[in-house]
Each structure stands twice: as C-alpha cells, then as structure tokens.
C-alpha cells in the first residue's frame, strides 16, 4: 500500500496538475493555491530502487536549488513510533544527511482524513548552510518522546501545501533594478525637475 502513496506524493512534487488537484480536492481554496505553486517550480522525483537504499529514503526530490531524500510513511493512526527496521532507516538518514550536507525529510500521510492529509518533518542532521539552513528554521523536526526518542506525530508536522509554498515560492527582487521593474519613480514622486528629490529617493531604495 505504501507504493500507492509514494506515487501520490511523487505526482505532487513533480508538479503534475492532476496529481496536485487530486491531493487538494477536499482542501480550501487557500491551501489549493499554495499547493499549486509546485506546478511552476516542480521537482524531478526519483524513486529509490528496492524501496530505498539505506539513507536515501523512498524518494529523491531534486531541483536546481535544493534536493531532499524523502522517507514516506502512512498510517491510520496519528502517531508512528520508530523501531527495528524503521529505526535503522532513520539512523541511516541521519548519517547520509550529515555526510552529504542534505536535509532528509519524512512525509507522513494519515489515512481517512479530509483536507491536506500529508505532513512533512525534517531529520535533524546538525547545522546546514545556504537555503537548507534557512529551511531548518521553518520545517519542524520529528518530535521526541519523554525518553528523547524521535517519532512521527501527524499533528505536529508541516502540512504539505505549506511546505510546497515554502520551497516553491519565487523570491521577490530587492535590487534597485527589480524595484524599477515593478514601480517606476514617477509613481512615487510627481514629475519634477528637482534633481535633489530624485537623489533622495534613490538613496532610500538603496537602504
């Protein structure tokens, strides 16, 4: 059964419109709009052979700016505890994440719920740089039990549509050239031959 949900998630991350629509069918309009952003910035999603080489997860989502190994889990229960094989998978993801400076993810699908049924968690691998370092502050890690052992709690994860909005949004330009494209000086300052006004405005934008 897990293979079915791997295919479901793969279609979403790959930005296939029918796949995104299927997953968000019972979501509200805001959640749908956030999820649809992946259509503009899709991932190449590769299924790891043999249900996942140790540490690679079930899926690899790759794009020019970021890459995630993803372990897919599904259950009828909101909490999933790791032990035996699943604990070994978790440990292998930590190892590969540290070795390759990656952010492994868990995608946890809860069966029988309406709306966004997927939740995303990150695996703690220590300090990351660049965009991954920024994402560590937004994507929640796996919660831990009273004995400090990580587990999956669907209620504490990041909804998939919010994850997609986070990793697929296009950063707005902040340069002077970018501002000039969106807003001409004439919209801010009335036409004038006062050269000092234009200089003051230029200084303000640079700040």
Phi, psi and omega per residue, in radians:
X1 nan -0.525 -3.111
X2 -1.057 -0.605 -3.141
X3 -1.003 -0.614 3.117
X4 -1.085 -0.725 -3.101
X5 -1.372 -0.494 2.999
X6 -1.050 -0.777 3.127
X7 -1.127 -0.656 3.109
X8 -1.073 -0.861 3.140
X9 -1.167 -0.676 3.132
X10 -1.048 -0.738 3.133
X11 -1.099 -0.644 3.135
X12 -1.192 -0.911 -3.097
X13 -1.111 -0.509 3.115
X14 -1.346 -0.081 3.087
X15 1.299 0.464 3.106
X16 -1.378 2.036 -3.031
X17 -0.908 -0.780 -3.130
X18 -1.100 -0.624 3.122
X19 -1.168 -0.745 3.122
X20 -1.160 -0.738 3.139
X21 -1.095 -0.690 -3.124
X22 -1.114 -0.722 -3.096
X23 -1.276 -0.515 -3.068
X24 -1.800 0.221 -3.045
X25 -0.966 -0.679 -3.102
X26 -1.758 0.216 3.107
X27 -1.515 2.840 3.065
X28 -1.334 2.994 -3.023
X29 -1.114 -0.588 -3.137
X30 -1.181 -0.803 3.122
X31 -1.088 -0.697 3.106
X32 -1.081 -0.772 -3.120
X33 -1.099 -0.684 3.123
X34 -1.160 -0.750 -3.131
X35 -1.148 -0.617 -3.082
X36 -1.141 -0.253 3.135
X37 -1.082 -0.419 -3.130
X38 -1.176 -0.375 3.122
X39 -1.126 -0.587 3.127
X40 -1.423 -0.485 -3.124
X41 -2.304 1.175 -3.045
X42 -1.318 2.895 3.050
X43 -1.847 2.675 2.855
X44 -1.488 2.089 -3.048
X45 -1.981 2.128 -3.086
X46 -2.041 2.290 3.082
X47 -1.479 2.207 3.133
X48 -1.160 2.307 -3.096
X49 -1.090 2.521 3.082
X50 1.179 0.588 3.124
X51 1.094 0.389 3.002
X52 1.975 2.005 2.980
X53 -1.215 2.611 -3.074
X54 -0.916 2.130 3.086
X55 1.568 -0.203 -3.094
X56 -1.603 -0.200 -3.067
X57 1.328 -2.972 3.120
X58 -1.525 -0.564 -3.106
X59 -2.284 2.615 2.972
X60 -2.058 2.095 3.119
X61 -1.838 2.042 -3.040
X62 -2.136 2.429 3.031
X63 -2.580 2.914 -3.055
X64 -0.998 -0.513 -3.056
X65 -1.792 -0.403 -3.093
X66 -2.596 2.815 3.123
X67 -2.578 2.371 -3.136
X68 -2.294 2.216 2.844
X69 -1.387 2.358 -3.053
X70 -2.229 2.188 3.030
X71 -1.694 2.175 -3.077
X72 -1.743 2.260 3.094
X73 -2.305 2.610 3.098
X74 -2.527 2.592 -3.119
X75 -2.861 2.823 3.010
X76 -1.506 -0.194 -3.136
X77 -1.810 2.561 -3.079
X78 -1.282 -0.365 -3.126
X79 -2.020 2.391 3.137
X80 -2.320 2.074 -3.102
X81 -1.673 2.490 -3.079
X82 -1.651 2.259 3.095
X83 -2.784 2.744 3.112
X84 1.048 -2.159 -3.105
X85 -1.053 -0.746 -3.108
X86 -1.192 -0.530 3.070
X87 -1.227 -0.693 3.089
X88 -1.098 -0.673 3.091
X89 -1.069 -0.778 -3.138
X90 -1.073 -0.803 3.135
X91 -1.095 -0.671 3.125
X92 -1.165 -0.606 3.112
X93 -1.205 -0.648 3.054
X94 -1.070 -0.825 -3.102
X95 -1.042 -0.872 -3.113
X96 -1.204 -0.600 3.103
X97 -1.092 -0.752 3.111
X98 -1.210 -0.724 -3.079
X99 -1.150 -0.642 -3.039
X100 -1.926 0.112 -3.132
X101 0.971 0.847 3.126
X102 -1.983 2.881 3.049
X103 -1.980 1.659 3.080
X104 -1.183 2.578 -3.128
X105 -2.192 2.687 2.917
X106 -1.943 2.313 3.015
X107 -1.958 2.003 -3.018
X108 -1.980 2.048 -3.135
X109 -1.811 2.206 3.095
X110 -1.686 2.191 -3.115
X111 -1.368 2.569 3.001
X112 1.384 0.342 3.100
X113 -2.021 2.614 3.062
X114 -1.563 2.827 -3.122
X115 1.435 -2.664 -3.128
X116 -1.334 1.915 -3.046
X117 -1.610 -0.016 -3.124
X118 -1.799 2.510 3.030
X119 -2.295 2.492 -3.076
X120 -1.989 2.378 3.077
X121 -2.294 2.655 3.039
X122 -1.872 2.675 3.084
X123 -1.620 2.268 3.131
X124 -1.215 2.091 3.136
X125 -2.245 0.229 -3.100
X126 1.630 -2.878 -3.052
X127 -1.263 2.348 3.074
X128 -2.109 2.709 -3.097
X129 -1.909 2.999 3.073
X130 1.113 -2.532 -3.084
X131 -1.151 -0.603 3.114
X132 -1.078 -0.646 3.099
X133 -1.085 -0.656 3.102
X134 -1.209 -0.655 -3.107
X135 -1.206 -0.438 3.128
X136 -1.081 -0.429 -3.141
X137 -1.433 -0.192 -3.076
X138 -1.944 -0.641 -3.098
X139 -1.556 2.186 -3.077
X140 -1.239 2.509 3.034
X141 -1.373 2.979 3.028
X142 -1.071 2.353 3.055
X143 -1.197 2.953 3.140
X144 -2.186 2.684 3.096
X145 -1.352 -3.135 3.099
X146 -1.119 -0.356 3.092
X147 -1.660 0.268 3.114
X148 1.089 0.566 3.092
X149 -1.838 2.161 -3.123
X150 -1.080 2.549 3.068
X151 -2.661 3.075 3.138
X152 -1.844 2.203 3.059
X153 -2.199 1.840 -3.033
X154 -0.909 -0.661 -3.080
X155 -1.184 -0.291 -3.096
X156 -1.825 0.069 -3.127
X157 -1.545 3.027 3.078
X158 -1.581 2.179 3.092
X159 -0.976 2.504 -3.076
X160 -0.995 -0.701 -3.111
X161 -1.120 -0.577 3.095
X162 -1.280 -0.641 3.066
X163 -1.077 -0.780 3.140
X164 -1.112 -0.724 3.106
X165 -1.100 -0.619 -3.118
X166 -1.215 -0.791 -3.039
X167 -1.595 -0.165 -3.087
X168 -1.983 -0.061 -3.134
X169 -1.235 2.612 3.108
X170 -1.650 2.107 -3.131
X171 -1.137 2.319 3.120
X172 -1.232 2.590 -3.127
X173 -1.295 2.446 -3.138
X174 -2.077 0.017 3.134
X175 -1.331 2.883 3.090
X176 -1.054 -0.705 3.127
X177 -1.100 -0.703 3.136
X178 -1.139 -0.721 3.106
X179 -1.128 -0.650 -3.126
X180 -1.118 -0.554 3.130
X181 -1.183 -0.644 -3.046
X182 -1.604 -0.451 -3.040
X183 -2.594 1.973 -3.122
X184 -1.370 2.745 3.130
X185 -1.060 -0.510 -3.080
X186 -1.177 -0.355 3.121
X187 -1.391 -0.328 -3.104
X188 -1.725 -0.757 -3.087
X189 -2.080 2.233 3.105
X190 -1.014 2.716 3.136
X191 -0.975 2.206 -3.131
X192 -2.702 2.714 3.091
X193 -1.699 0.154 -3.138
X194 -1.305 1.777 -3.085
X195 -1.137 -0.545 -3.124
X196 -1.130 -0.620 3.122
X197 -1.102 -0.758 3.133
X198 -1.138 -0.670 3.127
X199 -1.150 -0.712 3.127
X200 -1.116 -0.696 3.128
X201 -1.141 -0.714 3.114
X202 -1.068 -0.742 3.116
X203 -1.094 -0.669 -3.131
X204 -1.124 -0.764 3.141
X205 -1.122 -0.686 -3.126
X206 -1.117 -0.505 3.137
X207 -1.280 nan nan
